[in-house]
Amino acid sequence: MLELKNLVVQYGAITALQDVSLRLDRGEIVTLIGGNGAGKTTTLRAISGLLRPRSGSIWYEGADITGRPVHKLVGKGLAHCPEGRMVFANLTVLENLHMGAYLQRDKRVIQKELEFVLTLFPRLQERQGQLAGTLSGGEQQMLAIGRALMSQPRCLLLDEPSLGIAPLLTQAIFEKIAELNRVRGLTILLVEQNANLALSISHRAYVIECGRILLSGPASEVKANPQIRDAYLGGA
């Protein structure tokens, strides 16, 4: 469904991604793990059109989408839920969710997706009229995911959904991510510092270091790798 081929991305003279290749098959959850500055967020930003690669290509559903603008990709079913949530703090929960459906013109479809999101995240149902900036970190993350879902994606890029969130809510959010994959068949590329939790819900995984893919394979095998356990799983 999604494939990166020999991707190189630079910030000025600094090479952030070096010859990165990875793939997502339809219906998979694939996690990308690595340390700070390894290139995880850069990978997602390149896929979603926020960064233009220096070389290499990005293929989505059989088409080369390298360098295409963000709104064009959203219209093709590719959504990006960014690191740090980036909700519209001065808009209500409901207004934020409607912003996610800005390309949709059919009001019946918008209402159907809204009902789905509010059922998936009951806390958002309770806080529809509340300003997004007054929500807790976990609630804002639910809102960010819900906003992305309003665009009816077939492939969702999730960047650090556990960042700055209490452990109890983190567990709840990851359960919802797994549910979206299981119930809706949503294909998900997940970037996450909590490697243990991410690997537990993923089908496959890639490990990235210094802008290069170091290792890939089934999530269970990556999780069992002694080097990965020592580096990212606290020796668990």
MIKOLSE-73667 format. One record per residue (C-alpha): chain; x, y, z. Coordinates in nm, 2 decimals. Example, Ala and Ser with C-alpha at 12.3 -4.5 7.8 and 13.67 -1.06 7.14 Angstrom:
BEGIN
+--------+--------+--------+--------+
| cadena |     c1 |     c2 |     c3 |
+--------+--------+--------+--------+
|      A |   1.23 |  -0.45 |   0.78 |
|      A |   1.37 |  -0.11 |   0.71 |
+--------+--------+--------+--------+
This chain:
BEGIN
+--------+--------+--------+--------+
| cadena |     c1 |     c2 |     c3 |
+--------+--------+--------+--------+
|      A |   0.00 |   0.00 |   0.00 |
|      A |   0.28 |   0.24 |   0.09 |
|      A |   0.65 |   0.20 |   0.00 |
|      A |   0.96 |   0.42 |   0.04 |
|      A |   1.24 |   0.35 |  -0.20 |
|      A |   1.59 |   0.47 |  -0.12 |
|      A |   1.47 |   0.79 |   0.04 |
|      A |   1.72 |   1.07 |   0.11 |
|      A |   1.60 |   1.38 |   0.30 |
|      A |   1.82 |   1.68 |   0.40 |
|      A |   1.79 |   1.98 |   0.62 |
|      A |   2.04 |   2.21 |   0.45 |
|      A |   2.37 |   2.04 |   0.47 |
|      A |   2.25 |   1.78 |   0.72 |
|      A |   2.13 |   1.45 |   0.59 |
|      A |   1.84 |   1.33 |   0.80 |
|      A |   1.74 |   1.02 |   0.60 |
|      A |   2.00 |   0.81 |   0.41 |
|      A |   1.87 |   0.56 |   0.16 |
|      A |   1.56 |   0.46 |   0.37 |
|      A |   1.34 |   0.19 |   0.22 |
|      A |   1.03 |   0.05 |   0.39 |
|      A |   0.69 |  -0.08 |   0.31 |
|      A |   0.34 |  -0.11 |   0.46 |
|      A |   0.10 |  -0.37 |   0.33 |
|      A |  -0.27 |  -0.30 |   0.34 |
|      A |  -0.42 |  -0.37 |   0.68 |
|      A |  -0.09 |  -0.37 |   0.88 |
|      A |   0.03 |  -0.18 |   1.18 |
|      A |   0.40 |  -0.12 |   1.12 |
|      A |   0.60 |   0.06 |   1.39 |
|      A |   0.92 |   0.27 |   1.33 |
|      A |   1.13 |   0.28 |   1.64 |
|      A |   1.46 |   0.47 |   1.72 |
|      A |   1.61 |   0.72 |   1.94 |
|      A |   1.57 |   1.10 |   1.94 |
|      A |   1.70 |   1.24 |   1.61 |
|      A |   1.70 |   0.90 |   1.44 |
|      A |   1.48 |   1.02 |   1.16 |
|      A |   1.14 |   0.89 |   1.26 |
|      A |   0.94 |   1.22 |   1.24 |
|      A |   1.13 |   1.32 |   0.92 |
|      A |   1.01 |   0.99 |   0.76 |
|      A |   0.65 |   1.07 |   0.83 |
|      A |   0.68 |   1.43 |   0.72 |
|      A |   0.83 |   1.32 |   0.39 |
|      A |   0.55 |   1.07 |   0.33 |
|      A |   0.28 |   1.33 |   0.40 |
|      A |   0.43 |   1.59 |   0.18 |
|      A |   0.56 |   1.83 |   0.45 |
|      A |   0.92 |   1.77 |   0.33 |
|      A |   1.05 |   1.71 |  -0.02 |
|      A |   1.31 |   1.43 |  -0.05 |
|      A |   1.64 |   1.51 |  -0.22 |
|      A |   1.62 |   1.17 |  -0.39 |
|      A |   1.43 |   0.84 |  -0.38 |
|      A |   1.06 |   0.79 |  -0.41 |
|      A |   0.74 |   0.74 |  -0.22 |
|      A |   0.46 |   0.51 |  -0.36 |
|      A |   0.11 |   0.50 |  -0.23 |
|      A |  -0.15 |   0.26 |  -0.37 |
|      A |   0.06 |   0.21 |  -0.69 |
|      A |   0.12 |   0.58 |  -0.76 |
|      A |   0.44 |   0.79 |  -0.71 |
|      A |   0.34 |   1.06 |  -0.46 |
|      A |   0.69 |   1.20 |  -0.40 |
|      A |   0.67 |   1.57 |  -0.33 |
|      A |   0.29 |   1.60 |  -0.38 |
|      A |   0.12 |   1.86 |  -0.16 |
|      A |  -0.04 |   1.76 |   0.17 |
|      A |  -0.40 |   1.84 |   0.07 |
|      A |  -0.37 |   1.62 |  -0.24 |
|      A |  -0.26 |   1.33 |  -0.03 |
|      A |  -0.53 |   1.38 |   0.23 |
|      A |  -0.78 |   1.36 |  -0.05 |
|      A |  -0.63 |   1.02 |  -0.15 |
|      A |  -0.68 |   0.87 |   0.19 |
|      A |  -0.35 |   0.94 |   0.36 |
|      A |  -0.37 |   1.12 |   0.69 |
|      A |  -0.09 |   1.24 |   0.93 |
|      A |  -0.14 |   1.28 |   1.30 |
|      A |   0.16 |   1.49 |   1.40 |
|      A |   0.39 |   1.48 |   1.70 |
|      A |   0.27 |   1.71 |   1.97 |
|      A |  -0.10 |   1.68 |   1.87 |
|      A |  -0.12 |   2.03 |   1.71 |
|      A |  -0.49 |   2.08 |   1.80 |
|      A |  -0.65 |   2.42 |   1.73 |
|      A |  -0.65 |   2.54 |   2.09 |
|      A |  -0.90 |   2.82 |   2.05 |
|      A |  -1.16 |   2.60 |   1.87 |
|      A |  -1.40 |   2.36 |   2.04 |
|      A |  -1.36 |   1.98 |   2.02 |
|      A |  -1.64 |   1.97 |   1.77 |
|      A |  -1.49 |   2.25 |   1.56 |
|      A |  -1.16 |   2.07 |   1.56 |
|      A |  -1.32 |   1.75 |   1.44 |
|      A |  -1.51 |   1.93 |   1.16 |
|      A |  -1.17 |   2.08 |   1.05 |
|      A |  -1.06 |   1.72 |   0.98 |
|      A |  -1.34 |   1.68 |   0.73 |
|      A |  -1.27 |   2.00 |   0.53 |
|      A |  -1.24 |   1.81 |   0.20 |
|      A |  -1.57 |   1.63 |   0.25 |
|      A |  -1.88 |   1.79 |   0.11 |
|      A |  -2.14 |   1.53 |   0.19 |
|      A |  -2.30 |   1.62 |   0.53 |
|      A |  -2.43 |   1.27 |   0.58 |
|      A |  -2.08 |   1.13 |   0.55 |
|      A |  -1.94 |   1.39 |   0.79 |
|      A |  -2.21 |   1.31 |   1.05 |
|      A |  -2.15 |   0.94 |   1.01 |
|      A |  -1.77 |   0.99 |   1.07 |
|      A |  -1.84 |   1.22 |   1.36 |
|      A |  -2.06 |   0.97 |   1.53 |
|      A |  -1.79 |   0.70 |   1.48 |
|      A |  -1.52 |   0.92 |   1.64 |
|      A |  -1.74 |   1.02 |   1.93 |
|      A |  -1.83 |   0.66 |   2.00 |
|      A |  -1.46 |   0.56 |   1.97 |
|      A |  -1.35 |   0.83 |   2.21 |
|      A |  -1.64 |   0.89 |   2.46 |
|      A |  -1.44 |   1.16 |   2.64 |
|      A |  -1.47 |   1.37 |   2.32 |
|      A |  -1.84 |   1.31 |   2.33 |
|      A |  -1.85 |   1.45 |   2.68 |
|      A |  -1.64 |   1.76 |   2.59 |
|      A |  -1.78 |   1.86 |   2.24 |
|      A |  -1.83 |   2.22 |   2.34 |
|      A |  -1.50 |   2.26 |   2.53 |
|      A |  -1.20 |   2.45 |   2.39 |
|      A |  -0.94 |   2.21 |   2.28 |
|      A |  -0.66 |   2.40 |   2.46 |
|      A |  -0.83 |   2.32 |   2.80 |
|      A |  -0.82 |   1.94 |   2.74 |
|      A |  -0.56 |   1.72 |   2.91 |
|      A |  -0.27 |   1.59 |   2.70 |
|      A |  -0.44 |   1.25 |   2.66 |
|      A |  -0.77 |   1.40 |   2.56 |
|      A |  -0.59 |   1.63 |   2.30 |
|      A |  -0.43 |   1.31 |   2.16 |
|      A |  -0.77 |   1.15 |   2.12 |
|      A |  -0.89 |   1.47 |   1.95 |
|      A |  -0.59 |   1.47 |   1.71 |
|      A |  -0.65 |   1.11 |   1.61 |
|      A |  -1.02 |   1.18 |   1.58 |
|      A |  -0.96 |   1.48 |   1.36 |
|      A |  -0.74 |   1.27 |   1.13 |
|      A |  -1.01 |   1.00 |   1.12 |
|      A |  -1.26 |   1.26 |   1.00 |
|      A |  -1.08 |   1.27 |   0.66 |
|      A |  -1.17 |   0.90 |   0.61 |
|      A |  -0.81 |   0.78 |   0.57 |
|      A |  -0.71 |   0.44 |   0.44 |
|      A |  -0.36 |   0.49 |   0.57 |
|      A |  -0.28 |   0.68 |   0.90 |
|      A |   0.06 |   0.81 |   1.00 |
|      A |   0.08 |   0.84 |   1.38 |
|      A |   0.37 |   1.03 |   1.54 |
|      A |   0.44 |   0.97 |   1.91 |
|      A |   0.08 |   0.92 |   2.03 |
|      A |   0.21 |   0.86 |   2.39 |
|      A |   0.42 |   1.17 |   2.42 |
|      A |   0.35 |   1.35 |   2.75 |
|      A |   0.05 |   1.14 |   2.84 |
|      A |  -0.03 |   0.96 |   3.16 |
|      A |   0.03 |   0.58 |   3.14 |
|      A |  -0.34 |   0.49 |   3.19 |
|      A |  -0.45 |   0.71 |   2.90 |
|      A |  -0.16 |   0.59 |   2.69 |
|      A |  -0.28 |   0.23 |   2.73 |
|      A |  -0.63 |   0.34 |   2.64 |
|      A |  -0.51 |   0.52 |   2.32 |
|      A |  -0.31 |   0.22 |   2.21 |
|      A |  -0.61 |  -0.01 |   2.25 |
|      A |  -0.81 |   0.23 |   2.03 |
|      A |  -0.53 |   0.22 |   1.77 |
|      A |  -0.54 |  -0.16 |   1.76 |
|      A |  -0.92 |  -0.14 |   1.74 |
|      A |  -0.91 |   0.09 |   1.44 |
|      A |  -0.68 |  -0.16 |   1.26 |
|      A |  -0.89 |  -0.46 |   1.36 |
|      A |  -1.24 |  -0.32 |   1.30 |
|      A |  -1.18 |  -0.07 |   1.01 |
|      A |  -0.88 |  -0.24 |   0.85 |
|      A |  -0.69 |   0.09 |   0.88 |
|      A |  -0.33 |   0.06 |   0.77 |
|      A |  -0.11 |   0.24 |   1.03 |
|      A |   0.25 |   0.36 |   1.03 |
|      A |   0.33 |   0.42 |   1.39 |
|      A |   0.63 |   0.62 |   1.53 |
|      A |   0.66 |   0.57 |   1.90 |
|      A |   0.92 |   0.61 |   2.18 |
|      A |   0.74 |   0.35 |   2.39 |
|      A |   0.88 |   0.07 |   2.18 |
|      A |   0.74 |  -0.21 |   2.41 |
|      A |   0.39 |  -0.09 |   2.37 |
|      A |   0.42 |  -0.01 |   2.00 |
|      A |   0.56 |  -0.35 |   1.92 |
|      A |   0.29 |  -0.53 |   2.12 |
|      A |   0.02 |  -0.40 |   1.88 |
|      A |   0.22 |  -0.41 |   1.55 |
|      A |   0.26 |  -0.67 |   1.28 |
|      A |   0.60 |  -0.56 |   1.17 |
|      A |   0.87 |  -0.31 |   1.27 |
|      A |   1.16 |  -0.11 |   1.14 |
|      A |   1.45 |   0.02 |   1.36 |
|      A |   1.61 |   0.34 |   1.24 |
|      A |   1.94 |   0.49 |   1.36 |
|      A |   2.11 |   0.80 |   1.23 |
|      A |   1.88 |   0.82 |   0.94 |
|      A |   1.93 |   0.46 |   0.82 |
|      A |   1.72 |   0.15 |   0.86 |
|      A |   1.92 |  -0.08 |   1.09 |
|      A |   1.68 |  -0.38 |   1.13 |
|      A |   1.33 |  -0.49 |   1.01 |
|      A |   1.11 |  -0.79 |   1.06 |
|      A |   0.80 |  -0.92 |   1.24 |
|      A |   0.73 |  -0.72 |   1.55 |
|      A |   0.77 |  -1.02 |   1.77 |
|      A |   1.11 |  -1.10 |   1.63 |
|      A |   1.23 |  -0.74 |   1.66 |
|      A |   1.10 |  -0.73 |   2.02 |
|      A |   1.29 |  -1.05 |   2.10 |
|      A |   1.62 |  -0.92 |   1.95 |
|      A |   1.87 |  -0.88 |   2.24 |
|      A |   2.03 |  -0.56 |   2.09 |
|      A |   1.69 |  -0.40 |   2.05 |
|      A |   1.58 |  -0.51 |   2.40 |
|      A |   1.89 |  -0.35 |   2.55 |
|      A |   1.87 |  -0.03 |   2.34 |
|      A |   1.49 |   0.04 |   2.34 |
|      A |   1.31 |  -0.19 |   2.57 |
|      A |   1.51 |  -0.14 |   2.89 |
|      A |   1.65 |  -0.49 |   2.87 |
|      A |   1.30 |  -0.63 |   2.92 |
+--------+--------+--------+--------+
